[in-house]
Amino acid sequence: MLRAWIAAVRRHGHSVPANRRDAAVLLLHGLTGTPVDMHYMKDALVADGYTVSVPLLPGRGTRPSDMFDLRWEDWMSCALDAYDELARDHEEVVVGGLSAGATMSLDIALRRKPSAVILCATALGMGNPIAYLAPYVWRVIKEVPSPASDLVDLNAGAKCYDPAPVRAVAELIHGIGLVRRRLGEIRCPALVAHAVNDRLVPVQYARDLASRLGGPVTTLYLDGTGHAITVDARRRDVAEASLAFLRQAIAVPQRAA
């Protein structure tokens, strides 16, 4: 069953529409999630003519212990390879993600030149201050219970590790430090979407992000959803806002395959 589920997750990886735009989108899932985090947005983008890649990041989709020895750069190497693959075939490449995936998207924007970024529930800080102990204790404390879900739609079906690998939290905090001080260098158009009642990453971090980015910013603050806005009750609104944002941010004509 586990192998079958992993195979199904991997099939979310790369989708090419029949009538495609000359533009591609790289989507990155959350800290301990899988590409399922982004499947609703992926389907909407593919239907609108974009080529979409949603890689399974290293250490995910198996067991929490597979993340014990992975660093931020291990995750980024996978994401950058996926970005570069899209960039070989498409002049316009957009990058986006959920939570830690959005933080990684910011790092990609600092290392590459995406046409736009879609930032959903960006992890630029933690609601639980105890999380900031992770860089100091991960060598001793390997796992902790995952934070309680704040999903509104209990049938959303997102799968995350429980318990959570403490090393992964420590690496995310490292990644936050890398991008936070350089947000003004990111000048491409950005969509910042966040739940106003997000318990994992309070909305104040999204407002700070929107104010510090160096390019044009579109914001979407949502009621009636938890942290995982791409899969929760307002997922359709997030997908529709992303499509509308891209139509303005990158004027790419649709073309035949």
PyMOL commands that set and color helices and strands:
alter all, ss='L'
color gray80, all
select helices_A, chain A and resi 2-10+35-47+64-67+72-89+100-111+129-137+166-180+183-185+203-212+235-249
alter helices_A, ss='H'
color red, helices_A
select strands_A, chain A and resi 14-15+23-28+51-53+92-98+116-120+143-144+164-165+190-195+217-222
alter strands_A, ss='S'
color yellow, strands_A
deselect
rebuild
show_as cartoon
